[in-house]
């Protein structure tokens, strides 16, 4: 067999790490713009994981290009194959662009990009209130899109795991789990 | 080879597939619902957006296109400490103090309930009874709400509160004078004053001692705290809000990269937003329809 049944260990590990970070970030981000007294605390909490996700995506993307990925089997309807590919491309694009735009939002607003209490990143754009307002709207819109894609991704995985039982969902697990699920 | 259980249209009972689909739907719906609550698409909790709405609604009259809080006039605190310690308290105060349409005065029951829930506001009431009311913005002392953490170049930090102290001598107004003044009196007086030259305030930084309240703006610090005059605020022109730059674009200043620009003020402290302040957290949002004003620029 030329193509593996599972993603490699690094990809699987980063998949689950990023899944946890993304879900957390979507809720922190939502809370950050609505909460009253927790607002500053959530804002400080939002930045470091965002930058981490951006960095992990780069590692993952390089890894994805350099190693073979499991392929989807031939008996899957063509529209589902197309949807799977499109949603993964969209996930990669969003996971990379959201941290970058977030960084640009803080930069154009002249806010510090604090990774910790003492470590900050440089600005990636000039201070510009109008650009700040537009980038902030874009960040929100893309975050809503990301939430929708993440939920669809999870639903599709569960569909493959529980209903089709075709082993696709175990691509992101490992050989051990897949041995159990495919019995 | 991957073993597969039979699925579509074979021996798998339809009921089982339906129950798995329901399970997936329940999971997806619960995640979506909890997120929708976080974003406040559902539910009625007091969010930053509703806080801003409340500021506008309780303003007496809404001015579309103007800032939603302090929509007309100046956004500044002439009181030495804030009436309440949290955003929640601020929100409740605004509604409790609303005039009852029947009497034209706030409902005493609502006010009593508010003071029971937020007793710290009594301190402000006591202050307001005896405080003198200045005759001009130019002789008014203005105070920040937050405490800030100033970090020096060697990494040590101090908590501070800032105020701007007028160079003009305080002239208090009488109740009769205030009753006779027109609604635009302060702005007109200031406009006239500027024709005679810039108006200046000293920027005063008060240093906290270890047990001073740094997360409760309703608690004043003792009067004997060390104060440092850190610079001068100078206003030389007044722009009407209707044509000014303080509309439309969003920019709030509850956080600073460098607080007081060292190149222009020779002030070497690096200001970081103090994280736990509950008031300006909400307020930052309600001022959101505004660019940095001249006053902001002097400070940022």
Interface residues (C-beta under 8 A of the other chain):
Chain A: X5 X26 X27 X30 X31 X33 X34 X35 X36 X37 X38 X39 X40 X41 X43 X44 X109 X110 X111 X112 X118 X123 X129 X130 X132 X133 X136 X147 X151 X154 X155 X158 X159 X162 X163 X164 X165 X166 X167 X182 X183
Chain B: X2 X3 X4 X5 X7 X8 X17 X20 X21 X23 X24 X27 X28 X31 X32 X34 X35 X38 X39 X40 X45 X46 X47 X48 X49 X51 X86 X87 X88 X91 X155 X249 X250 X251 X254 X255 X256 X257 X272 X273 X275 X276 X277 X278 X281 X282 X284 X285 X291 X292 X300
